[in-house]
Amino acid sequence: MAGQLPSFLSGSTLEIRIGSATFAYAQALSFSDDMTITPVGGIGSYNYHALEPTDYAARGSIVITAYSDKVLSALKTVSSNLVPANVRDAKAQGNNGGDGNSLLKADYFSPVMLLTSLSFDIHVYGRKPVVAGTSVTNQTGNIIYSMQNARFGSYGFGFTPGSLLSESLSFVCTAIVDYRSEFDTKAGA
């Protein structure tokens, strides 16, 4: 089966954007939709008459491997091939206004800006491999998931000697849209 492209979703074929910025080394994104259902019964009934939804909650978490911005500026005098393309692209977008690939920003975790900060969307895109000559490049494809009107709720570091620094964040959002199921529903209608 040589020459075939994989058809499954994996971390190497997905692109995560928080707001308008694409994050390099974003990993372990997980999210869930929770619906609280209340059974409604009547006096003298042996079973419920209805199951009514009473609450909806959308939440998730993400882990980002951090790197230092200062290394990139030091490498400007050296060949840019030493810096991975996804790091160069994320830095070129100015994704966080801080050091490297971090989400620790005053916009998200400052008590002063708590009431004036804006929510943001988290989008997950599939990347389409494009064969150009002998090299394979990835281009942004269709949106797969969208976490809408999100706000971060917690932030933490995970560091073990001999390993990379990781930042863990949890978020709450107003809705999670699975565009694969939305597409299937509309196509079947």
C-alpha positions in Angstrom: 0.0 0.0 0.0 2.8 2.4 -0.7 2.1 6.0 -1.7 -1.2 6.3 0.2 -2.0 9.2 2.6 -3.4 8.4 6.1 -7.1 9.1 6.5 -7.3 9.2 10.3 -6.9 12.2 12.6 -3.8 12.5 14.6 -1.7 15.2 16.3 0.6 15.5 13.3 -2.4 16.2 11.0 -4.2 18.8 13.2 -3.6 22.5 13.7 -4.8 24.3 16.8 -5.6 28.0 16.7 -6.4 30.0 19.8 -7.9 33.3 18.7 -6.2 34.1 15.5 -2.8 32.6 16.4 -1.6 29.1 15.5 0.3 27.4 18.4 3.3 25.3 17.8 3.6 22.3 20.1 0.0 22.5 21.4 -0.9 19.0 22.6 -3.3 17.1 24.7 -6.4 19.2 23.8 -9.4 17.6 25.4 -13.0 18.9 25.7 -16.4 17.7 26.7 -20.1 18.7 26.3 -22.1 17.9 29.4 -25.9 17.9 29.5 -27.8 17.6 32.8 -31.0 15.6 32.3 -33.8 15.7 34.8 -36.3 12.9 34.8 -39.9 14.1 35.2 -42.4 11.7 36.8 -45.9 11.8 38.0 -47.6 10.7 41.1 -48.6 7.1 40.9 -46.3 6.4 37.9 -43.9 3.6 37.8 -41.7 5.2 35.1 -40.8 8.7 34.0 -43.0 10.7 31.7 -40.1 12.7 30.1 -36.3 13.3 30.3 -35.8 17.1 30.2 -32.5 18.8 29.6 -31.9 21.4 32.3 -28.3 22.5 32.0 -25.4 22.5 29.4 -21.7 22.9 30.1 -18.9 22.9 27.7 -15.3 22.8 29.0 -11.9 21.5 28.2 -8.2 21.6 28.8 -5.0 22.0 26.7 -1.3 21.4 27.3 1.3 23.5 25.5 5.0 22.7 25.4 6.8 26.0 26.0 9.9 27.2 24.4 12.0 30.4 24.8 11.7 33.3 22.4 15.2 34.4 23.3 16.7 31.5 21.5 15.0 32.5 18.2 16.4 36.0 18.4 19.9 34.6 19.1 19.7 32.3 16.1 19.1 35.2 13.7 22.8 35.4 13.1 22.9 31.6 12.4 21.1 29.7 9.7 17.3 29.8 10.1 17.2 26.1 9.2 18.1 25.3 12.8 14.6 26.5 14.0 11.7 24.2 13.1 9.2 25.7 10.6 6.2 25.5 13.0 8.2 27.5 15.6 9.2 30.1 13.0 5.6 30.4 11.8 4.1 30.7 15.3 6.7 33.4 16.2 6.0 35.3 12.9 2.3 35.5 13.9 3.2 37.1 17.2 0.9 34.6 18.9 1.2 35.6 22.5 3.1 38.8 23.1 5.2 37.0 25.7 8.1 34.6 25.7 7.9 31.7 23.3 4.8 29.5 23.0 3.1 30.5 26.2 -0.5 31.5 27.1 0.5 33.2 30.3 -0.7 36.7 29.3 -2.2 39.6 31.2 -5.2 39.4 28.9 -6.2 36.0 30.4 -5.1 35.9 34.0 -5.0 39.4 35.3 -7.4 40.4 38.1 -7.3 44.0 36.8 -8.5 42.9 33.3 -11.0 40.3 34.5 -14.1 42.3 33.6 -12.7 43.9 30.5 -11.1 40.9 28.8 -12.7 39.4 25.8 -13.5 35.7 25.1 -11.8 33.9 22.2 -12.4 30.9 20.0 -10.3 27.7 19.8 -10.4 26.1 16.4 -9.0 22.7 15.3 -8.2 22.4 11.6 -7.2 19.3 9.6 -4.0 19.8 7.6 -4.0 18.5 4.0 -0.6 17.1 2.9 0.4 18.4 -0.4 3.1 16.7 -2.4 5.2 19.3 -4.1 8.1 17.7 -6.0 9.9 15.5 -3.6 9.0 17.3 -0.3 5.7 17.1 1.5 4.2 20.3 3.0 1.0 20.7 5.0 -1.7 23.3 4.2 -4.6 24.2 6.5 -7.7 22.3 5.6 -11.3 22.3 6.9 -12.3 23.2 10.4 -13.0 20.1 12.5 -13.9 21.4 16.0 -14.7 24.8 17.4 -14.8 25.8 21.0 -16.7 29.1 21.0 -16.5 32.1 23.3 -13.9 30.4 25.6 -12.3 31.8 28.7 -9.4 30.2 30.6 -10.1 29.2 34.1 -6.9 27.7 35.4 -3.2 27.7 34.6 -0.3 25.5 35.7 3.2 24.5 34.9 4.5 21.0 34.8 8.3 20.7 34.9 10.4 17.6 35.7 14.2 17.7 35.5 15.3 16.3 32.2 12.0 17.0 30.4 10.4 20.0 28.7 8.3 22.6 30.4 4.6 22.2 29.8 1.8 24.6 30.5 -1.6 23.2 31.4 -4.7 25.3 31.0 -8.4 24.6 31.5 -11.2 26.6 29.8 -14.9 27.0 29.8 -16.8 27.9 26.6 -20.4 28.6 25.5 -20.5 25.8 22.8 -18.5 23.1 21.2 -19.2 22.4 17.6 -18.1 19.2 15.9 -18.2 20.2 12.2 -17.9 16.5 11.1 -21.3 15.7 12.8 -22.8 19.0 11.7 -21.9 18.2 8.1 -23.3 14.7 8.4 -26.5 15.9 9.9 -27.0 18.6 7.2 -26.1 16.2 4.4 -28.6 13.6 5.6 -31.4 16.2 5.8 
